[in-house]
């Protein structure tokens, strides 16, 4: 109930003050697990995607967040209630991978930012291969997404929110069946390419 109330409130705020627009809503599966792979340039990215996906088909996103965000017990309680769970960045976090697979096998969507951290200038960086491992192990659709305007609204270096237009574009599902780490880089590149293609849409 808390999640639903929060994302509905966020959608209203985004719509009223940031002229929020969703494109490609038909590409968000109405049921079953999927991995949402998006660019990342702002702290607003998770709430933007959560609001958009719930608006598209009442889909509740789970997402990985850096473990440092869980050090404060009150903030940790908040984001856990918003379906976040911790991941150790820069390491092969087996616990986070297992939790991701558990949620996927329960039919739950999972949000991943393949770049791993926010882009300081809004440009799309190289992705990490963890998403390829999950894609091939679980064989569920990867939905590429591109967030527009977040880097202007609240960038890495911003100290205040600016009232800029926000939007999300969802791309067509991608499926990967290749097994083995030798193909992870190729799969990751294809996912990042799909995200970049959405950035180039009019």
N, C-alpha and C positions, 0 to 999 in steps of 0.2 A: 504493500500500500504506500509506503514512504517513497519507494522508487517511482511509482506511477504518478503520485502527486508532484514529485520533484521535476520529472521530465515534462509533464504537462505545463507546469509553471514556467519552466525554462523555455518551452516552445512559445508560449504567449509573450514572454519578455523578448525573445529573439525576433518574433514576428512584429511586435509593436515598435521596438526601438532600433532594430537592425535590418528590417525589411527581408527577413529570412526567406530563402527560396530553396526548395528541394527539387532536384532533377533526377530522373531515372528511378523513381520510387518502385516501378514495376520490377526492377532487378533485385529488390530485397526479398528473399524467400519468405513466404507467409508462414511456413512451419519448418521444423527441422533445424539442425545445426548448420552454421556456416561461419567462416572467418571473414571478418571485415578488415580489409587492409587499407590504411589511409596515410596520406601525408601528415606531417606533424610540425606545426610552427607556433603553437600557442597553448596555454593552459586551458583555453576554451574548447579545444578540440574534442575531448571526451564528452563534455555535456552537449556540444553541438550534435555529435553523432548519435548520442543516446536519445536526444529529443527527436532527431530526424527518423531514426529507426522505429521508435515507438509510434510516431505519427504515421509512418508508412504501413505498418502491419502489426502494431502492438507487440513488437519484438523488444525484449529486454536484453541489453548487451551486458556481457561480462567483460572486464578488461584488466589487463596487467598494468600495474603502476609501480614505479621504482620504490624499493623498500624504504627509502628515507622518508617517504610520505607517511609511513605507518609508525614513525617514532613517537609522534604526539598522539596520546591515547584518544583524545577527543576527535581529532581529525581522522585518525584511523577508524574510529567507530563510524564516523560519517561516511567515508568512502567505502567501507566494507558494506554498509547498508545500501550503497549505490552499486554493489556488485563488483567492487574492485578487489584484487588480491595481489600480494607483493611478488616482485621479481628482482633478483640481484642482477643489475646491469653489468655487462662486461665479463660475465662468467657463464658457464654452462649450468644454469640453475635447474637441476633435475626436478626439484620439488615443484617449481612453477610449471615445468613442462607436463608433469604428471597431473597437476591440478587442471591445466588447460585441456588435456585429453579427457579427464573425468567429466568436465563440463560439456565438452563436445559430445561425448558418448551419452550424456543425458539429454541430448537434443537442444542444447543451449548455444546461442550465438556468442562468438568471442571476438572482441576488438583487439587488433594488434597494430602498432605503429612500427613497420619494418625498419625504419631509420633508427629506432631505439631512443632517440632524444629529439628535442625540438630544434628545428632549423633556425638559426639566428637571423637569416635574411629571407626566409620564406621559400628558398629554392629547395628542390627535392634532392636529397643526398642518396648515397648507396644504401641498400637494405642489408640487414643481417640475415643469415640463412636459417635462423630458428623457425621462421614462418614456413619455409620450404619443408623442413622436417615434419611440422604439424600437418601440412597440406598432404604430403605423401603418406604419412602414417594413418591419418584419419579418412582420407579420400572424400572430404566434403568440399562444397563449393567455396572458392575464394571470391569475395565481392570487393573489387577495387573501389575506392572512394577518393574524392578530392574535395577538400574544404577550401572555399574561396573567402577571402576577406579577413580571416582570423589573424593573420600576421600583421594586418593594419589595425585591427581592433584592440588586440592585446599581444604584442610581440614579446620576444624573449627579453628585450631591453626596456619594454614599456613599464612605466610606474602607474599608469592610469588607463582606464578603458576609453577608447575612442568610438564614437557612434558611426561605424562604417557598415556597409552592406555585407551581410553574411549569406553563405549558401553552401549546399552540399550536392555533389554530383555522384551518383552511384552508377558503376559500370556493369557490364554483363558478367555473369559468373564465369570463373575459370576453374578448370579441373585438372589435377595432376596426379598421375599414377606411378611415376618413376620411383623406384626404390633405390636407396643407397646414397651415401653422402656425395658421391662423385657428381651427382646431378643437382645438388642443392643450389649451387651458385647460378646455374642456368635458370632454374625455376624462380629464384629470387629476382633475377634480372627481368624475367617476363612479368612478374607481378609489379615491379617498380615501373616498367615500361607502360603497363596498363594504367597505372596511377597518373603517369606523366601525360598519357594520351587524353585523359579526362581534363587535365589542366589546360590542354590546348583547344578544348571545345569552345565554340562561341557562346 
